[in-house]
Every structure is written in C-alpha cells, then in structure tokens.
Amino acid sequence: MRPSNLRVALVADGRDDLVNMKALRAGLNAWGRYWAFQELGKGFTNRSACDKLGEVQVYGCALVRELSVPKHVVQFDRMIERLSPNCIRAIRTCYVCKGQWALMGFDSKKSYVYWLRRAEIQLAK
C-alpha cells in the first residue's frame, strides 16, 4: 500500500466513514506486519553470534545498526503514541500479535474489543 493511500479524513456521510475506517485498518495492518516482521528478527541481517562478538574484539564495542523505518510506519507510530496505554495495547494485540488478547493482559475478549474500537475511533479523528 502506498503511503498516500493511508491518510484518513472523516466526512459527514456514513459511507465515507466506512471507507475511511477501512483505509485506517488497512494502514494499521501494514504497520502491524512491519513491526511483527521486525520483532521476529527477520528484518535484520543474518549474522552468527561469533561474528557479532568479533566486532567487540576488533572495534572495542558492538556496532549499532540503525533501523530505517518507512515513513508511513513512522506516521502510524506517532498517531498511536498519543493514545492511552490500554488503546495502544489493544492496537498492538490486534495488528502485531494477531489478536491473542489473553496473552496481552486483557481480562476478556469484550474488554479487548472495547479498547480496540475506542483506539480505532480516536485514530480516525
């Protein structure tokens, strides 16, 4: 999905709200796939542990490789940072952890869905 398609703007018509929520969820899916991919470690170069330890011996410290995050992911990161902690947890549960609400500390699925919908509505504003 191109970053230009990720902008969300609400219009008074109910049909436009549905399309905008659809675009928001598509953008959040892309955001979640990116961070899930990074958390699995597949987004970094594959190097052996011995090779990484060799950096310390050769250079005196481990080399830090900065992660270049795509612009549309950074935009969603900034939007999500402004949410309440429960909303952030619900967004991560749905889009990064694929809905495993019990493992993310929610008491019930009803609670998880409440915070998820609240977060999506706040992001759509």
Secondary structure, DSSP 8 states (H G I E B T S, - for coil): --GGGG-----SSHHHHHHHHHHHHHHHHHHHHHHHHHHTTTTS----HHHHHHHHHHHSS---------HHHHHHHHHHHTS-HHHHHHHHHHHTSTT-TTTTT-S-HHHHHHHHHHHHHHHH-
